[in-house]
Amino acid sequence: MAGRPTPVSADAAASVEGASQHTTLYNIRKASHPLHILIVGCGMGGLAAAHCLGKAGHKVTLFEAAAAIGEVGAGIQITPNLSRLLRRWGAGSALEAVGVRPEAIVLRRYATGERVGYTRWTDMEEKYGSPYYHIHRADLHKLLFDLAAPYMTLRLKSNVVGVDPDAPSVTLGTGEVVHGDLIIGADGVKSLVQRIVLGHTNPAEPTGDAVYRAIVPSHLLLADPELRELVDVPEMTGWMGPRRHIMAYNIRAKNEYNFVLAHPDDGSVESWTAEGSADKMRADFADFEPRVRKILSFIDSTLKWRLMDRKPLKTWIHPSHRVILLGDACHPMLPYRAQGAAMAIEDAAVLGNLLSRLSHPAQLKPLLQAYEDLRLPRTAETQRQSRLNQKIFHLPDGPEQEQRDADMRKATEAELRRWREGKRAADDKLAGSANQWADEDKNLAQFAYDADEAAERWWADVGEKQVGGLASGAAREPQVLSRL
Ligand SMILES: Cc1cc2nc3c(=O)[nH]c(=O)nc-3n(C[C@H](O)[C@H](O)[C@H](O)COP(=O)(O)OP(=O)(O)OC[C@H]3O[C@@H](n4cnc5c(N)ncnc54)[C@H](O)[C@@H]3O)c2cc1C
């Protein structure tokens, strides 16, 4: 039987201790005007920010409300735009040890299992410069923790209850006030810091969907002739049905099979650790093909999570330029493009790269503006594509669904031809395909993106002229940041 979905201790997961000390970033460039940066939230985004800003020469204090850190028992997809960064940061071999490289994405009809969409993923590294992995969330969190640990003072049981953007400072639940130079709200979808930045409340919006999540030991699938192929050939399998879909993939070196079941939200809660009813889950997916029902019969408990997102914000920066947002705090999205954590970690990479150039207080404002300018459009487009998949995957049976399937089949044929003939026809980019992973322009934009390259290019094109000169010119301005 599948184990209880209790939070997984990070200690039990993958390790890259010491890796960050052996890697150099930003061509060894470090800020000659170091800041004390206060990060709120020890999720994937907060940890990545601690690593990147520490590498950039800043002092980091990270506040986490929880008493212990870790992640829930569930899988996560690491697309090439994210694995590129993790490899650069020294986590490449750990990723390879705990991750599974999926061979393809396969999209199926829910009731029959018929394959309608197919995109091969074995050439991800060749095409986009870095591999695609499926791993356990606890493994990714532990990798990021190990990378950040040498560069941060971590304060657990430190619930931030107030932020003064002018001081700037954070107030903890105990009443303690901690001062710094810059505050980063990496405090997730229910972000308190976002309210401070915007000056009003702006709660995340329910998307109408919720997910059940469960992990099944792979030996149960391997023992069944009908199911063993799902492990033997590690593809990401999606089953699309009316108002519902399932995504399933292998993690932990194919020892565990991760199941995510999206369905209409019927009053679930926003919590990573809320338990759902396994019987209700089985009832909700009773019209799915026999293989799905068989896997669901192995599950005795499940996590349930209400999916929230939010329209792109107008800004991520408080007018004081001392408080900014990062990750789900500013761009929560449906997980239907597998990009939420990737976007949070890319935010951190761009921010670290830009702030490694800080040599005078006057540069902070334009560098933070560059962070927003580089990141907001990309995350907004990713939010949009994630919402689009909700519509595509959940079509009710009928003419629109038939048209979707016909479009996906056409893309599948083109994909199979590409593999048979060794190349894709020049005009065969499958732009606008209902299978968004078949659309080559979307793939290039999403997967070939290099956060450091984006920041370096901005500096070469714009920043050096606009910001470089401020170091000498503005040196006369009496604008003093607190020193370390
Ligand atoms: C079902 C599902 C599947 C997903 N699959 C993928 C995927 O395959 N690939 C992918 O890239 N992304 C995926 N995501 C998205 C991804 O999990 C999130 O985008 C990512 O975890 C966001 O990270 P974060 O650091 O911004 O926020 P969080 O992980 O939410 O971290 C916020 C942290 O801040 C702390 N905190 C909050 N308020 C305070 C406070 N006041 N004081 C102190 N601490 C505070 C919280 O305790 C928490 O530790 C998925 C999400 C879901 C729901």
The ligand as an SDF file (V2000), in Angstrom:
LIG
                    3D

 53 58  0  0  0  0  0  0  0  0999 V2000
    0.0600   20.2190   -7.5560 C   0  0  0  0  0  0  0  0  0  0  0  0
    1.2310   21.0920   -7.8540 C   0  0  0  0  0  0  0  0  0  0  0  0
    2.2170   20.6290   -8.7260 C   0  0  0  0  0  0  0  0  0  0  0  0
    3.3100   21.4530   -9.0490 C   0  0  0  0  0  0  0  0  0  0  0  0
    4.2330   20.9890   -9.9200 N   0  0  0  0  0  0  0  0  0  0  0  0
    5.2600   21.7910  -10.2760 C   0  0  0  0  0  0  0  0  0  0  0  0
    6.2390   21.3300  -11.1930 C   0  0  0  0  0  0  0  0  0  0  0  0
    6.1750   20.1930  -11.6810 O   0  0  0  0  0  0  0  0  0  0  0  0
    7.2700   22.1600  -11.5150 N   0  0  0  0  0  0  0  0  0  0  0  0
    7.3840   23.4190  -10.9760 C   0  0  0  0  0  0  0  0  0  0  0  0
    8.3450   24.1370  -11.3080 O   0  0  0  0  0  0  0  0  0  0  0  0
    6.4570   23.8830  -10.0930 N   0  0  0  0  0  0  0  0  0  0  0  0
    5.4170   23.1070   -9.7390 C   0  0  0  0  0  0  0  0  0  0  0  0
    4.4910   23.5540   -8.8430 N   0  0  0  0  0  0  0  0  0  0  0  0
    4.5920   24.9260   -8.3180 C   0  0  0  0  0  0  0  0  0  0  0  0
    5.5790   25.0630   -7.1820 C   0  0  0  0  0  0  0  0  0  0  0  0
    5.3890   24.0770   -6.2090 O   0  0  0  0  0  0  0  0  0  0  0  0
    5.4550   26.4330   -6.5450 C   0  0  0  0  0  0  0  0  0  0  0  0
    5.3930   27.4090   -7.5560 O   0  0  0  0  0  0  0  0  0  0  0  0
    6.6810   26.7250   -5.6720 C   0  0  0  0  0  0  0  0  0  0  0  0
    6.7310   25.8040   -4.6130 O   0  0  0  0  0  0  0  0  0  0  0  0
    6.6180   28.1510   -5.1140 C   0  0  0  0  0  0  0  0  0  0  0  0
    7.7410   28.3780   -4.3080 O   0  0  0  0  0  0  0  0  0  0  0  0
    7.8440   29.6720   -3.3870 P   0  0  0  0  0  0  0  0  0  0  0  0
    9.1640   29.5740   -2.7050 O   0  0  0  0  0  0  0  0  0  0  0  0
    7.5450   30.8870   -4.1740 O   0  0  0  0  0  0  0  0  0  0  0  0
    6.6630   29.5420   -2.3340 O   0  0  0  0  0  0  0  0  0  0  0  0
    6.3550   28.4150   -1.2400 P   0  0  0  0  0  0  0  0  0  0  0  0
    6.9310   27.1110   -1.6280 O   0  0  0  0  0  0  0  0  0  0  0  0
    4.9100   28.4730   -0.9690 O   0  0  0  0  0  0  0  0  0  0  0  0
    7.1720   28.8880    0.0490 O   0  0  0  0  0  0  0  0  0  0  0  0
    6.7370   29.9440    0.8720 C   0  0  0  0  0  0  0  0  0  0  0  0
    7.3680   29.7770    2.2460 C   0  0  0  0  0  0  0  0  0  0  0  0
    7.1380   30.9640    3.0000 O   0  0  0  0  0  0  0  0  0  0  0  0
    6.7710   30.6090    4.3120 C   0  0  0  0  0  0  0  0  0  0  0  0
    5.9960   31.7410    4.8400 N   0  0  0  0  0  0  0  0  0  0  0  0
    4.7910   32.1980    4.3910 C   0  0  0  0  0  0  0  0  0  0  0  0
    4.4060   33.2820    5.0830 N   0  0  0  0  0  0  0  0  0  0  0  0
    5.3840   33.5220    5.9910 C   0  0  0  0  0  0  0  0  0  0  0  0
    5.5610   34.5120    6.9960 C   0  0  0  0  0  0  0  0  0  0  0  0
    4.6550   35.4750    7.1970 N   0  0  0  0  0  0  0  0  0  0  0  0
    6.6800   34.4730    7.7650 N   0  0  0  0  0  0  0  0  0  0  0  0
    7.6330   33.5170    7.5610 C   0  0  0  0  0  0  0  0  0  0  0  0
    7.5050   32.5320    6.6140 N   0  0  0  0  0  0  0  0  0  0  0  0
    6.4010   32.5540    5.8490 C   0  0  0  0  0  0  0  0  0  0  0  0
    5.9520   29.3380    4.1420 C   0  0  0  0  0  0  0  0  0  0  0  0
    5.8810   28.6090    5.3560 O   0  0  0  0  0  0  0  0  0  0  0  0
    6.7560   28.6360    3.0570 C   0  0  0  0  0  0  0  0  0  0  0  0
    7.7880   27.8510    3.5990 O   0  0  0  0  0  0  0  0  0  0  0  0
    3.4140   22.7470   -8.4820 C   0  0  0  0  0  0  0  0  0  0  0  0
    2.4420   23.1940   -7.5800 C   0  0  0  0  0  0  0  0  0  0  0  0
    1.3660   22.3800   -7.2720 C   0  0  0  0  0  0  0  0  0  0  0  0
    0.3200   22.8800   -6.3230 C   0  0  0  0  0  0  0  0  0  0  0  0
  1  2  1  0
  2  3  1  0
  2 52  2  0
  3  4  2  0
  4  5  1  0
  4 50  1  0
  5  6  2  0
  6  7  1  0
  6 13  1  0
  7  8  2  0
  7  9  1  0
  9 10  1  0
 10 11  2  0
 10 12  1  0
 12 13  2  0
 13 14  1  0
 14 15  1  0
 14 50  1  0
 15 16  1  0
 16 17  1  0
 16 18  1  0
 18 19  1  0
 18 20  1  0
 20 21  1  0
 20 22  1  0
 22 23  1  0
 23 24  1  0
 24 25  2  0
 24 26  1  0
 24 27  1  0
 27 28  1  0
 28 29  2  0
 28 30  1  0
 28 31  1  0
 31 32  1  0
 32 33  1  0
 33 34  1  0
 33 48  1  0
 34 35  1  0
 35 36  1  0
 35 46  1  0
 36 37  1  0
 36 45  1  0
 37 38  2  0
 38 39  1  0
 39 40  1  0
 39 45  2  0
 40 41  1  0
 40 42  2  0
 42 43  1  0
 43 44  2  0
 44 45  1  0
 46 47  1  0
 46 48  1  0
 48 49  1  0
 50 51  2  0
 51 52  1  0
 52 53  1  0
M  END
$$$$
